[in-house]
Amino acid sequence: MKAAVLFKPNEPLQVLDCELDPPKALEVRVKMKASGVCQSDWHVMNGDWPSPMPIVPGHEAAGEILECGPGVTTVKPGDHVIFSFRPHCGRCRYCSQGRTVLCIGRAGSPPGALYDGTLRIKYKGQGINQMARIGTFAEEVVVPEEMVVPIRKDMPWAQAALVGCCVATGVGAVTRHAKIEAGSTVLVIGCGGVGLNAIQGAVLSGAGKVIAADILDNKLEMAKTFGATHTINTATDNDPVKKVKEIAGLGVDYSFDAVSNDRTQALAFDALAPGGHAVAVGISAATVRATYSPFMMVFSEKTVSGTFYGSVRPDLDFPVLVDHYMNKRLNIDGLISRTYKLDEINDGFKRMMAGEVARGVVVFD
C-alpha cells in the first residue's frame, strides 16, 4: 500500500510503496477513504512539534474496517469509522471523569508507535512512525481499536473525515468546553476549518452576535456563509478591539482563538466584556508565549482557558455530529474547498498555507 512519508522536517512528503503488518490484539486494519489536510499536520512537517522520524502524518480521517485483531469487540469488518487522534484507555483519572481527550493511560508507549511500542508500517524494512499513532496519509493503516469510532454508513466519506478534527474541535470548543448561553456575543479569530466550525457551534448554541476576525477577505466572506453576523479584517483595521466593542458594546461574552499566536491571544482577551471567557482553540508552536493583563483579569473577572480537541468525547460526540450533518444542522460540504489524490498531497499543503482553502481533503479510491 502507498503512504506519504516524511523523513526530515521541512522536506516534501514522499509517496512510497510500503508494507503493512497485520493487526495484533485490540488492533484493527482500516482502508482509508478520506483524510483532511490540516494545520496540525503542518506543525509536524515543519518541525514545530518535534516528532519521531520517519513518520506518516495525517490524523483527520475516515475509513472502512478491513480486519480485526484478537479481542476487538467494538467494530467489525465492513464498519465505517472516524479516527480519533486521542487514546482512550477508559481507566485513567481523566477517562474516568469523562475527559477522554486528556487520557494519560497510554503515556508509556513511544510517540508514533502502537501501544506495544512497535511499528506496523515498513519501507524497505525500516519502521515508519504514525502521527498520533494513526498516520492517515496512507491507503491502509493498523491502529488501536479505541482510536476508531463507528458511524452510520450513509455519511459521505470526505465529510466524515472532517468530523474527526476540525468539526469536532471547532463545534466542541463552543458547545462542550465553553457551553455558551443562548443570546451570547461571540468573537471567533481565524476562519480556517476550526474557526468556521466554532462559528457553526455558536449558531447551534443560539448566539446573538457572531463576529469573525481574519486577515483575509475571502475567509471572512466564507465566515458569513457559516453564520457570522459581523466580520473584521485585522490586517486592515488599526484597532480591532475598538471595532469589536462598536459591535458588541462592552465587548464579547466569549472569544475563540483558532490561531493562538501572541497577537491573536491578546485580541481574544482584550475584546472580552467584563466577566467574559477567552478560549484558546488553535495549537501554536511550542515556543509561543502570550501576554495578558493580570490587572484586567482580576478587576474584570475575565477567564482564559484552553480546549484540546474541543473537549469532545469522540465515542459519544462523533455520531451526534454526523447526525447533525445528515439532518442539515451542520454545513460540512462548504468546508471542502478542494479534494486531492494522495500523490497531490504536497500541493494540498501549499494551498492550505496560502490561505486558498477552508479544508482540502485527500480522497482515496
C-alpha positions as CSV (number, residue, x, y, z in Angstrom):
1,M,0.0,0.0,0.0
2,K,1.1,3.6,-0.6
3,A,1.8,6.1,2.2
4,A,3.0,9.7,2.3
5,V,6.2,9.6,4.4
6,L,8.2,12.5,6.0
7,F,11.9,11.7,6.5
8,K,13.0,15.1,7.7
9,P,11.2,18.3,8.8
10,N,10.8,20.9,6.0
11,E,11.1,18.3,3.2
12,P,8.3,17.3,0.9
13,L,6.3,14.2,1.7
14,Q,7.3,11.2,-0.4
15,V,4.5,8.9,-1.5
16,L,6.1,5.4,-1.3
17,D,5.1,1.8,-1.6
18,C,5.1,0.5,1.9
19,E,4.4,-2.8,3.7
20,L,1.8,-3.0,6.5
21,D,1.9,-5.7,9.2
22,P,-1.4,-7.2,10.3
23,P,-3.2,-6.1,13.4
24,K,-2.3,-7.6,16.8
25,A,-4.6,-7.9,19.8
26,L,-7.0,-5.0,20.2
27,E,-5.9,-3.5,16.9
28,V,-7.8,-3.0,13.6
29,R,-6.7,-2.6,9.9
30,V,-8.6,0.2,8.2
31,K,-8.9,1.0,4.5
32,M,-8.6,4.8,4.2
33,K,-11.4,6.6,2.4
34,A,-10.6,10.3,3.1
35,S,-8.1,12.3,5.1
36,G,-8.2,16.0,5.7
37,V,-5.2,18.3,5.1
38,C,-4.8,20.1,8.5
39,Q,-2.6,22.7,10.1
40,S,-1.6,20.2,12.8
41,D,0.0,18.0,10.1
42,W,2.0,21.0,9.0
43,H,3.3,21.6,12.5
44,V,4.8,18.1,12.3
45,M,6.1,18.6,8.8
46,N,7.9,21.9,9.5
47,G,9.3,20.8,12.9
48,D,7.1,23.0,15.2
49,W,6.2,19.8,17.0
50,P,9.2,17.5,17.4
51,S,8.2,14.1,16.2
52,P,10.0,10.8,15.6
53,M,11.1,10.3,12.0
54,P,10.4,8.9,9.5
55,I,6.7,9.4,10.0
56,V,3.4,9.3,8.1
57,P,1.4,12.4,9.0
58,G,-2.4,12.7,8.9
59,H,-4.9,12.5,11.7
60,E,-8.3,13.7,10.4
61,A,-9.8,10.8,8.6
62,A,-12.5,8.2,7.9
63,G,-12.3,4.7,6.6
64,E,-13.7,1.1,6.5
65,I,-12.7,-1.7,8.8
66,L,-10.9,-4.5,6.9
67,E,-9.6,-6.8,9.6
68,C,-9.8,-7.0,13.4
69,G,-7.2,-8.4,15.7
70,P,-7.9,-10.7,18.7
71,G,-10.1,-9.3,21.3
72,V,-11.7,-6.5,19.3
73,T,-15.4,-6.0,20.2
74,T,-16.5,-2.5,19.3
75,V,-16.1,-2.8,15.5
76,K,-16.2,-5.5,12.8
77,P,-15.1,-5.7,9.2
78,G,-17.3,-3.5,6.9
79,D,-17.9,-0.9,9.6
80,H,-17.5,2.7,8.7
81,V,-15.4,4.6,11.2
82,I,-14.0,8.0,12.0
83,F,-10.5,8.2,13.5
84,S,-9.9,9.8,16.9
85,F,-6.4,11.1,17.3
86,R,-6.5,10.7,21.1
87,P,-6.2,7.5,23.0
88,H,-9.0,6.4,25.4
89,C,-7.8,3.8,27.9
90,G,-11.0,4.0,29.9
91,R,-9.2,3.6,33.2
92,C,-7.1,6.6,34.0
93,R,-8.3,9.6,36.1
94,Y,-9.3,11.6,33.1
95,C,-11.1,8.8,31.2
96,S,-12.9,8.1,34.5
97,Q,-14.0,11.7,34.6
98,G,-15.3,11.6,31.1
99,R,-12.4,13.9,29.9
100,T,-11.1,11.3,27.4
101,V,-9.1,13.8,25.3
102,L,-6.8,14.1,28.3
103,C,-6.2,10.4,28.6
104,I,-2.8,9.6,30.3
105,G,-3.3,5.8,30.3
106,R,-1.2,5.3,27.2
107,A,1.6,7.8,28.1
108,G,4.2,5.0,28.5
109,S,4.2,3.9,24.8
110,P,6.6,5.7,22.4
111,P,5.0,8.5,20.3
112,G,4.4,7.3,16.8
113,A,4.3,3.7,17.7
114,L,1.4,1.5,18.6
115,Y,0.8,0.7,22.3
116,D,3.2,-2.3,22.3
117,G,6.0,0.0,21.2
118,T,6.3,-1.5,17.7
119,L,5.7,0.0,14.2
120,R,3.3,-1.5,11.7
121,I,4.3,0.4,8.6
122,K,7.6,-0.5,6.9
123,Y,9.5,0.9,4.0
124,K,12.3,-1.4,2.7
125,G,12.5,-3.0,6.2
126,Q,12.6,0.4,8.0
127,G,9.8,1.1,10.5
128,I,7.7,4.2,9.9
129,N,6.1,6.1,12.7
130,Q,2.4,7.1,12.5
131,M,1.4,10.6,13.6
132,A,-0.9,10.3,16.7
133,R,-0.5,6.5,16.3
134,I,-2.8,6.7,13.3
135,G,-0.9,8.3,10.4
136,T,-3.8,8.6,8.0
137,F,-2.0,9.7,4.8
138,A,-1.8,6.1,3.8
139,E,-4.0,3.8,1.8
140,E,-4.3,1.4,4.8
141,V,-3.4,1.6,8.5
142,V,-3.3,-0.5,11.6
143,V,-4.4,1.4,14.7
144,P,-5.6,0.6,18.2
145,E,-9.3,-0.3,18.4
146,E,-10.0,2.5,20.8
147,M,-9.0,5.1,18.2
148,V,-11.8,4.4,15.7
149,V,-15.4,5.4,16.3
150,P,-18.2,3.6,14.3
151,I,-20.7,5.7,12.4
152,R,-23.7,5.3,10.2
153,K,-23.0,4.1,6.7
154,D,-24.9,6.8,4.8
155,M,-22.4,9.5,5.9
156,P,-20.2,10.7,2.9
157,W,-16.5,9.8,3.4
158,A,-14.9,13.3,2.9
159,Q,-17.4,14.9,5.3
160,A,-17.0,12.1,7.8
161,A,-13.2,12.7,7.8
162,L,-13.6,16.3,8.8
163,V,-15.7,15.4,11.8
164,G,-12.6,13.7,13.2
165,C,-10.7,17.0,13.8
166,C,-11.9,20.4,12.5
167,V,-15.6,19.9,13.1
168,A,-15.2,18.3,16.5
169,T,-12.6,20.8,17.6
170,G,-14.5,23.9,16.5
171,V,-18.0,22.9,17.4
172,G,-16.9,21.3,20.6
173,A,-14.9,24.3,21.8
174,V,-18.2,26.2,21.9
175,T,-20.7,23.6,22.9
176,R,-18.6,21.2,25.0
177,H,-15.9,23.4,26.5
178,A,-17.4,26.9,26.9
179,K,-21.0,25.8,26.9
180,I,-22.1,29.3,25.8
181,E,-25.6,30.6,26.6
182,A,-28.2,31.5,24.0
183,G,-28.0,35.1,23.1
184,S,-24.3,35.4,23.9
185,T,-22.0,37.6,21.8
186,V,-19.1,35.7,20.3
187,L,-15.8,36.5,18.6
188,V,-14.0,33.9,16.5
189,I,-10.5,34.6,15.5
190,G,-9.2,32.7,12.4
191,C,-11.6,31.5,9.8
192,G,-10.0,28.3,8.7
193,G,-11.6,24.9,9.2
194,V,-11.6,25.0,13.0
195,G,-12.7,28.7,13.2
196,L,-15.6,28.1,10.7
197,N,-16.8,25.3,12.9
198,A,-16.6,27.4,16.0
199,I,-18.9,29.8,14.2
200,Q,-21.2,26.9,13.5
201,G,-21.1,25.9,17.1
202,A,-22.1,29.4,18.2
203,V,-25.0,29.4,15.8
204,L,-26.1,25.9,17.1
205,S,-26.0,27.3,20.6
206,G,-28.2,30.3,19.7
207,A,-25.5,33.1,19.9
208,G,-26.9,36.6,19.4
209,K,-24.0,38.1,17.5
210,V,-21.1,36.1,16.0
211,I,-18.1,38.3,14.9
212,A,-15.5,36.6,12.7
213,A,-11.9,38.0,12.5
214,D,-9.3,37.1,10.0
215,I,-6.5,38.7,7.8
216,L,-8.0,37.5,4.5
217,D,-11.2,38.9,3.0
218,N,-12.0,35.6,1.2
219,K,-12.0,33.8,4.6
220,L,-14.3,36.5,6.1
221,E,-16.7,36.1,3.2
222,M,-16.8,32.4,3.8
223,A,-17.4,33.0,7.5
224,K,-20.7,34.8,6.6
225,T,-21.9,31.6,4.9
226,F,-21.4,29.7,8.1
227,G,-23.3,32.1,10.3
228,A,-21.1,35.1,11.1
229,T,-23.2,38.2,11.6
230,H,-20.2,40.6,11.5
231,T,-16.6,40.5,10.2
232,I,-13.3,42.3,11.0
233,N,-10.2,42.2,8.8
234,T,-7.5,42.5,11.5
235,A,-4.8,43.2,8.8
236,T,-6.5,46.4,7.7
237,D,-8.4,47.5,10.8
238,N,-6.0,49.5,13.0
239,D,-8.0,48.8,16.2
240,P,-9.9,45.5,16.1
241,V,-10.7,45.7,19.8
242,K,-12.4,49.0,19.3
243,K,-14.3,47.6,16.3
244,V,-15.5,44.6,18.4
245,K,-16.8,47.0,21.1
246,E,-18.6,49.1,18.4
247,I,-20.4,45.9,17.5
248,A,-20.8,44.3,21.0
249,G,-20.9,47.2,23.4
250,L,-18.7,46.4,26.4
251,G,-17.1,43.5,24.4
252,V,-17.9,39.9,23.7
253,D,-19.1,37.3,26.2
254,Y,-16.9,34.7,24.6
255,S,-13.9,34.7,22.3
256,F,-12.5,31.6,20.5
257,D,-8.9,31.9,19.1
258,A,-8.4,29.3,16.3
259,V,-4.9,30.7,15.6
260,S,-3.3,31.1,19.0
261,N,-0.3,33.3,18.5
262,D,0.8,36.2,20.7
263,R,-1.2,38.7,18.8
264,T,-4.4,36.7,18.5
265,Q,-4.3,35.7,22.1
266,A,-4.1,39.4,23.1
267,L,-7.1,40.3,20.9
268,A,-9.1,37.4,22.3
269,F,-8.5,38.7,25.9
270,D,-8.8,42.4,25.2
271,A,-12.0,42.1,23.2
272,L,-13.9,40.5,26.2
273,A,-16.6,42.3,28.2
274,P,-16.2,42.1,32.0
275,G,-16.8,38.5,33.1
276,G,-16.0,37.3,29.6
277,H,-14.3,34.0,28.7
278,A,-11.4,33.7,26.2
279,V,-10.8,30.2,24.8
280,A,-7.6,29.1,23.1
281,V,-8.5,26.6,20.4
282,G,-5.7,26.6,17.8
283,I,-2.5,24.9,18.7
284,S,0.6,27.1,18.4
285,A,4.2,26.3,18.1
286,A,5.6,25.2,21.5
287,T,7.7,28.4,21.8
288,V,4.8,30.9,21.5
289,R,4.1,32.9,24.6
290,A,1.0,35.1,25.2
291,T,0.7,38.3,27.3
292,Y,-2.3,39.2,29.3
293,S,-3.0,41.9,31.8
294,P,-3.4,40.4,35.3
295,F,-4.9,43.7,36.4
296,M,-7.7,43.5,33.9
297,M,-8.1,39.7,34.6
298,V,-8.7,40.4,38.3
299,F,-10.8,43.6,38.1
300,S,-12.9,42.5,35.1
301,E,-13.1,38.8,36.2
302,K,-12.1,37.6,32.8
303,T,-11.4,33.9,32.3
304,V,-8.8,32.4,29.9
305,S,-8.8,28.7,29.2
306,G,-7.6,26.2,26.6
307,T,-9.5,23.4,24.9
308,F,-7.9,20.4,23.3
309,Y,-9.9,18.7,20.6
310,G,-12.8,20.8,21.5
311,S,-13.1,18.9,24.8
312,V,-15.2,16.4,23.0
313,R,-15.9,12.7,23.9
314,P,-15.3,11.1,20.5
315,D,-17.2,7.9,21.2
316,L,-20.3,9.9,22.1
317,D,-19.9,13.1,20.1
318,F,-18.8,11.9,16.6
319,P,-22.1,10.1,15.9
320,V,-24.0,13.1,17.1
321,L,-22.0,15.5,14.8
322,V,-22.7,13.0,12.0
323,D,-26.4,13.2,12.7
324,H,-26.2,17.0,12.8
325,Y,-24.7,17.0,9.3
326,M,-27.2,14.4,8.0
327,N,-30.1,16.5,9.4
328,K,-28.7,19.7,7.9
329,R,-27.8,21.4,11.2
330,L,-24.1,21.5,10.2
331,N,-22.6,22.6,6.9
332,I,-19.6,20.4,6.3
333,D,-20.0,20.4,2.5
334,G,-19.0,24.1,2.5
335,L,-15.8,23.3,4.3
336,I,-14.4,21.2,1.5
337,S,-12.7,23.6,-0.9
338,R,-10.6,21.0,-2.8
339,T,-10.0,17.3,-3.0
340,Y,-6.7,15.6,-3.9
341,K,-5.3,12.3,-4.7
342,L,-2.6,11.0,-2.3
343,D,0.2,11.9,-4.8
344,E,-1.0,15.5,-4.8
345,I,-0.7,15.9,-1.1
346,N,2.2,18.4,-1.2
347,D,0.2,20.7,-3.4
348,G,-2.6,20.4,-0.8
349,F,-0.3,21.8,1.9
350,K,0.9,24.6,-0.4
351,R,-2.7,25.7,-1.0
352,M,-3.6,25.5,2.7
353,M,-0.6,27.7,3.7
354,A,-1.5,30.2,1.0
355,G,-5.0,30.6,2.6
356,E,-6.7,29.3,-0.6
357,V,-8.9,26.7,1.1
358,A,-11.1,26.2,4.1
359,R,-10.2,22.5,4.0
360,G,-8.6,20.3,1.5
361,V,-9.3,16.5,1.6
362,V,-7.3,13.6,0.3
363,V,-9.8,11.2,-1.2
364,F,-8.7,7.6,-1.7
365,D,-10.1,5.2,-4.3
